[in-house]
Every structure is written in structure tokens, then in C-alpha cells.
């Protein structure tokens, strides 16, 4: 599997949020590192087809992002997401499953499986409005996985998670990365250090580093700062 | 760099992916079959219960008013309550944005545009049901010509729908609902003004003006629906 970003540029009026990005992402976990405002979310949104690039193309094994079949294999956790006020955790997952085209039976099975996976089975019938930030984030992760996606895009997935949840989440992502393309954006270096196979660093809309994590022979935090200073 | 290198570089940069791998992917991937009816049902299920309750109440109230004997003002009272129905129905159209569900709904099988279209269809049907219930009763019980009822009920309804859609498209915050309420209240006053004008002006002239306004509102709302459906791509998001 191959996700290809070719000459991607995104302009917002006079601001260039992403500048001529070229990158090919393969199966495994890819960490997108960068400071706030570096362009990570814009890249993520373009990969999901939520934002249209000003220039360039994005394709998955030759399939254009605008194709509905592409959306069938996509799982996305946005940085900020909401829910309808009347939704309970289970309703929310079933709603997303229905929108993603899952039939009722498989949606129910998948929903229970994911609620268990993210430790929300006990509160499945409680309103989301009563959930803590971490619980909402776990529910967000569950909805991203409901259609067994091949491409999983997670924008700041660890935000709001406590240390225990973070470890659990890292293991889950590591498992998913074995057979899928997982891209996670964060500005927390340790998150990427433990789960990513490959690192992409962004600064001012440009990729300033692209490499395997095993090739970095120093502390990732130090390497990250060094790359940022040099760029 | 030789010409050959430049040609190759340009080809690599600008050539569209041949899609060979895409075809093999499509062969392997079984597309889940979903019918349009399932998305209509899904959106109906997610419709705010308050919208349905108020729609039923307004229809019931409208019909009830026509049963009051010798009550010549029933058409104007019905006309005054139509903006409320329009307000409730239109408010439901912007629920994705209001509850930050837009991004999640955009990356599903059905595009957000498709979902919005279905919501407009449902909203339109609800509006149509209200009109279709009240107009015949006004005609039978109060003896008002159906075309006059269409003008009297349709104008405030369409004006409110258009105004509310415009405001919710331009202003994404929850406070936009205040603007919508103000529009609905203004539209509710219009029938009272028209009733006063009726005694001073020629009825035929007022009906012609009403028809022109109704036609203009149809054009305005069609344009607004088109804009509403187009806004789901290229939004400026957090860089606003």
C-alpha cells in the first residue's frame, strides 16, 4: 500500500500553509512532528479529502482521494470533533458506522468490539456530554477504526489522555500499523518515539526531515530540536 | 542537466498517476452497497425531535384555526406562525457545523454534500406537509382561494428560511441562532402589516406584488441552497 502526496501546496488567501510537499507513505506508523502552525493539520485534512489542495495530487494506490471508495478505507480522528447533544457513546459509533456504510449487524458487532478495546463498554449507554476529555478522545479513536480502515489518520490523538491510557493507545496503534498506513500528528516527541517507524518533520509548511526512526542515533527530542534549528 | 533530464523531470512532476495499482486495488476491494433510502432514514432518525413536535403542533394549530367560525383573520394568524416552522426546520440544517461534526461526516461513504442535500430534502418535505395540510382547510373552511393562501403562507415561510440559511452560512457560531430568531420575528409581523394594508390598497395589486415577492424568494432560496451545498470544500478552517 502506498499513499502518495505529489507537489502538494495549500494556500489560504496570502498564507501558504503547505509548500510543495512530496512524500510517499507506506504501511506502518508514520509520525508527523511539528510545532503548532507548522501545517500538520492541513496535511492531514488534505489526505482525508476534507481540504482540497491548491496544487498537486494525493492518491492511495492510484486511487484519488475524492473517490468515495477511498473514503471507504479511511479512518480519521480530527483534532477537534464534536457530537450531537443527544448521542450516547454507542449511538455515536453506530451513527458513524451507518454513515460509513456498515450494515446493522456488523456495525453492532464492531461497535461492541471497539468499545471494549477503548475501555468504554461500561459507559456505552451514557451521554457523551458527561464524558471526560480522555473518554471523548478514546471514543474518537474508536469511531476512526469502525470501518476497519486501511489508512488511519490521527490528528493529535493523545491529547487529553492520561499516562495509562497513553500507553494503551500506543500499543493499539503499534498493532494497527502492522497492516495499515497509520499517520499520526503530534508535537509530543515521546508519543512518536515509541510507536512510529518513520518520522516526518514539518516546519512552516515544509517537510524538513523524512527518515526511519531507527536511523536516528540520538535522543529524538534532541534530534527534533536540532533539525528545527537547522531548518 | 540535459533536455532529456528536464523532459523526464517535468513528466515525473506533472504526469497523472496511471492508476494501474488503483485498478488492482479496486478489484480487491468490495464496495459496500448502500441505497439512498438508507441515508434518508438515517438523517430522519437524527432529526431533532423538537423539529418534528413543533412541525406537528404548527400544522395542528393551523388546521384548528380554520375551524373557528366567522374568523376572517385565520389566514393571517396561520401566516404569522409559519416563520416559526421555517426557523425550526432551517436551524436543523446547520447541525453538523454547530456540533463540530462536519469533519467526521465528510470522511464517510456519503459526502457531506449528499447528507446536506438529504437534510434539505427532509426540511423541504416538512415545510410542504405543513402547507399541504393548512391550505386545503383554509380553502374549505374559510373560503380563501388556494393561490392567496400560498402567497400568505409561502412568503413568510420562504423569507425566514432564506434569511436563516444566509445567516447560518455566514456566521458559524451558535449565536447565529439569535439572528435567525430576529428574522423569524420580523417575518411574523409582516402578515399583520399586510392585513392592515389590505383595507387601503387594491387587493389585486397586493396579490401581484405578493406573487413577485414569492417568485423572488424562490430564486433567492435556490441560490442559497446551492451556496450551502458548495461550502463543504475548501473552508478556511482554523486559519479564519
Interface residues (C-beta under 8 A of the other chain):
Chain A: X2 X4 X6 X7 X12 X13 X15 X17 X41 X45 X48 X49 X50 X51 X52 X57 X59 X60 X61 X62 X63 X68 X69 X71 X72 X73 X74 X76 X78 X80 X81 X82 X83 X84 X85 X95 X96 X98 X99 X100 X101 X102 X103 X143
Chain B: X13 X16 X17 X18 X19 X20 X21 X22 X23 X24 X25 X26 X29 X31 X32 X34 X38 X42 X46 X95 X99 X100 X101 X103 X104 X105 X106 X107 X108 X109 X110 X111 X115 X233 X234 X235 X236 X237 X238 X239
